Every structure is written in C-alpha cells, then in structure tokens.
Amino acid sequence: MAPYLETVKSFADVPITDAGVDTVAFLQAAEGVVGLFDLLGSAAFTVVQSDLKGNIAKVRTRYEATPDKSSTLELLVENEKTEKKRTATEGLMWLLRGLSFTCKALLAAQANPTEELSAAFTKSYEATLKKFHNFVVKGIFSVAMKACPYRADFYTKLAADPAGGPSVPADRLNEELNKWLAALDNIVTHLQDFYEKGGHNKGF
C-alpha cells in the first residue's frame, strides 16, 4: 500500500485531445474522489459518495453500451443527444457538480492553511451545489459539512501509508495534491463550458 494519492489515478494523467476528455481515464480518476470521502471518515458523507458513485455508473453504462461512440466524454454526450432519455448526459452533469464541490473545497483548504475543513466545504457547497438542491437535501449536506474532521487529522490520513510505511512529507503531499486539484479544476471547467455552450444541461 501507499499514501492515498499514490494509489488512485490522478486527473493530471487523464488524456485530453482535440476530441475531448478520455472517458475511461476520467471515470477512474473520479473513483479516486469517491475514496477520498472515506478519509474524511464521517457517515454523513455517504450521501455525497453514493451520488458520485451513481453518476459514475450512469456514464460507465453508456460507455460500455457504445464504446465506439464514447471514447471521450464530449463524444459520449454528443452521441446521446438524439435519444429521448439522456441518462449519461444527466449523470455526467451531476458528477461534474459533485467534483466541482469537492475540488473547490480542497482548493480553499490548500489556499488557507488555518481554515478548518468544515468552513472550506460549507463555502464550496454554497458556491456549487446548494442552488440545485431542495430543502431536504440542503439539510443533509448541512449535517455533512458540520461532520468534517479536523483539518490536521484529514491531512495526516492523506499522507499516511495504510501498510505502516513512512508518511509522505508535507511539502510533497501539498505538491501532489495541488497538481491533482489543478488538473481536476481544469477538466471540470472545460466540461462545464462544453455543457453550457452546447446546451447539454437543458431539459433536466
């Protein structure tokens, strides 16, 4: 085993070509975000994890059904456009929102070393997901934000080797995390622009 970020696919390693963002590599990297919530260690985050997992599954199901038309996320969405139920397009839209929420929270935590995670995640939720949620879901997320672990505990877990090996030094952890987040932010922004320009988020 190795420290967490070394065990998952980095968004920095997701190929982006003229045809778009590689579907399989993106889904592998997105699964790494799901596992990140295990490190946050609160049952309150189960709702976030199940949402991410469900939307990853919708995109993967579409890819497996039409791999020749889904090599990139952009091609997948374009090729589903003519169908009545655009399940993967809607799933990817929500997946991007969930990834944006996570990314913005951790970017804020990185930029403000004295800020606790509960503050960073709360601000990110208000800026990303809150406007799309009804009263009940807002309440669930409010509980989850309050259940964030202490910043120091989370960063210790992120640096630790579960097999008992040496922890990653803080400077290397920050470098890896910043690289991972910058690539995630770039991909999410790129795909959200694609949705906006193509009107792919309409009808949901």
ABEGO torsion letter per residue (X at the ends): XBBAAAABBBAAABBBBAAEBBAAAAAAAAAAAAAAAAAAGBAAAAAAAAAAAAAAAAAAAAAAABAAAAABAAAAAAAAAABABBAAAAAAAAAAAAAAAAAAAAAAAAABAABBAAAAAAAAAAAAAAAABBAAAAAAAAAAAAABBBAAAAAAAAABBAAGBBBBBAAAAAAAAAAAAAAAAAAAAAAAAAAAAAGAABGX
